[in-house]
Amino acid sequence: MSDYESLRHFADSWGLLAMTLLFLGFVSWTFRPGARRRHDEAAAMIFRSHADD
């Protein structure tokens, strides 16, 4: 089995599982209960006055 075939087999099995778990981790981190305040601040940031600068 060549290196390409070995890496292809790994990517098709464990690589897909790793990417799926990473995606689910990112989604759960984004929608966690404590993140709402930060997301609201980021959403309102463009409406703030730049007079403080």
BASEMAR-834949 format. One line per field, with one value per atom (N, C-alpha, C, O): residue number from 0; residue in one letter; atom name; x, y, z. Coordinates in nm, 4 decimals, m for minus. Layout:
N
k c(NUM:...)
r c(A:...)
a c(CA:...)
X c(X:...)
Y c(Y:...)
Z c(Z:...)
REM end
This chain:
53
k c(0:0:0:0:1:1:1:1:2:2:2:2:3:3:3:3:4:4:4:4:5:5:5:5:6:6:6:6:7:7:7:7:8:8:8:8:9:9:9:9:10:10:10:10:11:11:11:11:12:12:12:12:13:13:13:13:14:14:14:14:15:15:15:15:16:16:16:16:17:17:17:17:18:18:18:18:19:19:19:19:20:20:20:20:21:21:21:21:22:22:22:22:23:23:23:23:24:24:24:24:25:25:25:25:26:26:26:26:27:27:27:27:28:28:28:28:29:29:29:29:30:30:30:30:31:31:31:31:32:32:32:32:33:33:33:33:34:34:34:34:35:35:35:35:36:36:36:36:37:37:37:37:38:38:38:38:39:39:39:39:40:40:40:40:41:41:41:41:42:42:42:42:43:43:43:43:44:44:44:44:45:45:45:45:46:46:46:46:47:47:47:47:48:48:48:48:49:49:49:49:50:50:50:50:51:51:51:51:52:52:52:52)
r c(M:M:M:M:S:S:S:S:D:D:D:D:Y:Y:Y:Y:E:E:E:E:S:S:S:S:L:L:L:L:R:R:R:R:H:H:H:H:F:F:F:F:A:A:A:A:D:D:D:D:S:S:S:S:W:W:W:W:G:G:G:G:L:L:L:L:L:L:L:L:A:A:A:A:M:M:M:M:T:T:T:T:L:L:L:L:L:L:L:L:F:F:F:F:L:L:L:L:G:G:G:G:F:F:F:F:V:V:V:V:S:S:S:S:W:W:W:W:T:T:T:T:F:F:F:F:R:R:R:R:P:P:P:P:G:G:G:G:A:A:A:A:R:R:R:R:R:R:R:R:R:R:R:R:H:H:H:H:D:D:D:D:E:E:E:E:A:A:A:A:A:A:A:A:A:A:A:A:M:M:M:M:I:I:I:I:F:F:F:F:R:R:R:R:S:S:S:S:H:H:H:H:A:A:A:A:D:D:D:D:D:D:D:D)
a c(N:CA:C:O:N:CA:C:O:N:CA:C:O:N:CA:C:O:N:CA:C:O:N:CA:C:O:N:CA:C:O:N:CA:C:O:N:CA:C:O:N:CA:C:O:N:CA:C:O:N:CA:C:O:N:CA:C:O:N:CA:C:O:N:CA:C:O:N:CA:C:O:N:CA:C:O:N:CA:C:O:N:CA:C:O:N:CA:C:O:N:CA:C:O:N:CA:C:O:N:CA:C:O:N:CA:C:O:N:CA:C:O:N:CA:C:O:N:CA:C:O:N:CA:C:O:N:CA:C:O:N:CA:C:O:N:CA:C:O:N:CA:C:O:N:CA:C:O:N:CA:C:O:N:CA:C:O:N:CA:C:O:N:CA:C:O:N:CA:C:O:N:CA:C:O:N:CA:C:O:N:CA:C:O:N:CA:C:O:N:CA:C:O:N:CA:C:O:N:CA:C:O:N:CA:C:O:N:CA:C:O:N:CA:C:O:N:CA:C:O:N:CA:C:O:N:CA:C:O:N:CA:C:O:N:CA:C:O)
X c(0.0852:0.0000:0.0897:0.1814:0.0635:0.1459:0.1089:0.0068:0.1944:0.1678:0.0382:m0.0390:0.0142:m0.1091:m0.2321:m0.3274:m0.2307:m0.3455:m0.3650:m0.4781:m0.2560:m0.2656:m0.3251:m0.4142:m0.2765:m0.3303:m0.4746:m0.5556:m0.5067:m0.6442:m0.7383:m0.8480:m0.6966:m0.7781:m0.7967:m0.9068:m0.6904:m0.7001:m0.7962:m0.8792:m0.7851:m0.8714:m1.0172:m1.1069:m1.0418:m1.1789:m1.2435:m1.3661:m1.1661:m1.2250:m1.2053:m1.2991:m1.0867:m1.0613:m1.0572:m1.0955:m1.0118:m1.0100:m1.1499:m1.1740:m1.2419:m1.3815:m1.4409:m1.5126:m1.4114:m1.4602:m1.4026:m1.4750:m1.2738:m1.2097:m1.2693:m1.2951:m1.2914:m1.3499:m1.4930:m1.5349:m1.5686:m1.7056:m1.7074:m1.7869:m1.6202:m1.6139:m1.5676:m1.6180:m1.4728:m1.4261:m1.5386:m1.5567:m1.6138:m1.7276:m1.8309:m1.8784:m1.8659:m1.9639:m1.9124:m1.9901:m1.7817:m1.7238:m1.7326:m1.7649:m1.7042:m1.7149:m1.8589:m1.8833:m1.9520:m2.0924:m2.1379:m2.2047:m2.1027:m2.1446:m2.0765:m2.1367:m1.9529:m1.8825:m1.9505:m1.9606:m1.9966:m2.0614:m2.1957:m2.2293:m2.2727:m2.4070:m2.4145:m2.5225:m2.3019:m2.3045:m2.3767:m2.3785:m2.4356:m2.5158:m2.4381:m2.4950:m2.3132:m2.2391:m2.1896:m2.1318:m2.2103:m2.1566:m2.2521:m2.2130:m2.3734:m2.4729:m2.4295:m2.4445:m2.3764:m2.3361:m2.2284:m2.2353:m2.1295:m2.0219:m2.0731:m2.0289:m2.1651:m2.2204:m2.3049:m2.3021:m2.3795:m2.4573:m2.3658:m2.3953:m2.2559:m2.1601:m2.0987:m2.0847:m2.0627:m2.0031:m2.1034:m2.0657:m2.2297:m2.3319:m2.3583:m2.3883:m2.3477:m2.3762:m2.2528:m2.2637:m2.1379:m2.0128:m2.0119:m1.9553:m2.0724:m2.0681:m2.1539:m2.1387:m2.2441:m2.3327:m2.2791:m2.3407:m2.1655:m2.1099:m2.0451:m1.9977:m2.0441:m1.9805:m1.8293:m1.7790:m1.7576:m1.6120:m1.5587:m1.4430:m1.6407:m1.5981:m1.4936:m1.4194:m1.4868:m1.3896:m1.2486:m1.1537:m1.2313:m1.0973:m1.0198:m0.9062)
Y c(m0.1173:0.0000:0.1235:0.1342:0.2150:0.3352:0.4352:0.4216:0.5348:0.6386:0.7115:0.7424:0.7390:0.8086:0.7279:0.7833:0.5997:0.5159:0.5071:0.5055:0.5015:0.4967:0.6261:0.6226:0.7402:0.8687:0.8871:0.9435:0.8401:0.8503:0.7673:0.8123:0.6482:0.5628:0.6281:0.6256:0.6863:0.7542:0.8725:0.8914:0.9524:1.0699:1.0290:1.0979:0.9192:0.8737:0.8213:0.8236:0.7749:0.7173:0.8091:0.8775:0.8117:0.8872:1.0378:1.1156:1.0787:1.2218:1.2798:1.3895:1.2063:1.2513:1.2591:1.3538:1.1608:1.1619:1.2809:1.3476:1.3076:1.4195:1.5526:1.6393:1.5701:1.6952:1.7128:1.8247:1.6033:1.6110:1.6507:1.7353:1.5901:1.6254:1.7694:1.8391:1.8139:1.9525:2.0489:2.1501:2.0195:2.1025:2.1096:2.2181:1.9963:1.9948:2.0706:2.1347:2.0634:2.1397:2.2894:2.3646:2.3339:2.4761:2.5262:2.6356:2.4471:2.4868:2.4946:2.5903:2.3955:2.3981:2.5110:2.5679:2.5448:2.6565:2.7891:2.8775:2.8029:2.9261:2.9455:3.0576:2.8397:2.8501:2.8177:2.7887:2.8222:2.7952:2.9096:3.0217:2.8843:2.9862:3.1126:3.2216:3.1024:3.2201:3.3104:3.4155:3.2727:3.3493:3.4569:3.5368:3.4615:3.5544:3.6991:3.7770:3.7371:3.8757:3.9186:4.0280:3.8331:3.8660:3.8770:3.9638:3.7905:3.7972:3.9230:3.9856:3.9599:4.0834:4.2058:4.2986:4.2066:4.3172:4.3258:4.4350:4.2132:4.2111:4.2570:4.3243:4.2218:4.2617:4.4117:4.4724:4.4724:4.6150:4.7016:4.8242:4.6424:4.7171:4.8168:4.9253:4.7826:4.8711:4.9952:5.0913:4.9959:5.1091:5.2073:5.3111:5.1760:5.2643:5.3863:5.3816:5.4943:5.6168:5.6052:5.5430:5.6645:5.6645:5.7926:5.8280:5.8630:5.9863:5.9614:6.0526:5.8390:5.8056:5.8001:5.8128:5.7814:5.7675:5.8965:5.9007)
Z c(0.0000:0.0000:0.0000:0.0815:m0.0901:m0.1001:0.0099:0.0774:0.0254:0.1246:0.0939:0.1846:m0.0339:m0.0727:m0.0325:0.0222:m0.0588:m0.0246:0.1259:0.1744:0.1989:0.3458:0.4001:0.4849:0.3517:0.3971:0.3528:0.4263:0.2339:0.1842:0.2713:0.3044:0.3081:0.3946:0.5317:0.5867:0.5870:0.7169:0.7089:0.7978:0.6021:0.5872:0.5689:0.6174:0.5003:0.4790:0.6061:0.6174:0.7003:0.8207:0.9408:0.9818:0.9968:1.1195:1.0954:1.1828:0.9790:0.9482:0.9440:0.9943:0.8841:0.8791:1.0192:1.0514:1.1013:1.2392:1.3162:1.3902:1.2994:1.3684:1.3240:1.4074:1.1942:1.1449:1.1936:1.2232:1.2022:1.2521:1.3997:1.4407:1.4783:1.6207:1.6404:1.7284:1.5598:1.5674:1.5316:1.5994:1.4269:1.3882:1.4997:1.5333:1.5567:1.6657:1.7878:1.8586:1.8125:1.9225:1.8989:1.9908:1.7763:1.7435:1.7547:1.8055:1.7078:1.7152:1.8595:1.8986:1.9387:2.0795:2.1556:2.2465:2.1212:2.1865:2.1525:2.2376:2.0290:1.9860:2.0543:2.0927:2.0703:2.1259:2.2743:2.3257:2.3435:2.4865:2.5581:2.5071:2.6737:2.7419:2.7792:2.7742:2.8154:2.8593:2.7479:2.7758:2.6228:2.5108:2.4597:2.3746:2.5080:2.4545:2.4691:2.3750:2.5842:2.6069:2.5075:2.4514:2.4860:2.3917:2.2492:2.1739:2.2117:2.0770:2.0596:1.9536:2.1621:2.1548:2.1444:2.0692:2.2188:2.2098:2.0705:2.0155:2.0138:1.8802:1.7749:1.6789:1.7917:1.6951:1.7003:1.5976:1.8184:1.8336:1.8134:1.8139:1.7959:1.7862:1.6698:1.6829:1.5582:1.4417:1.4596:1.3841:1.5582:1.5800:1.6834:1.7077:1.7442:1.8465:1.7828:1.6693:1.8576:1.8126:1.8253:1.9188:1.7318:1.7365:1.7987:1.7761:1.8767:1.9408:2.0481:2.0845:2.0993:2.2025:2.1490:2.2263:2.0185:1.9579:1.9591:1.9119)
REM end
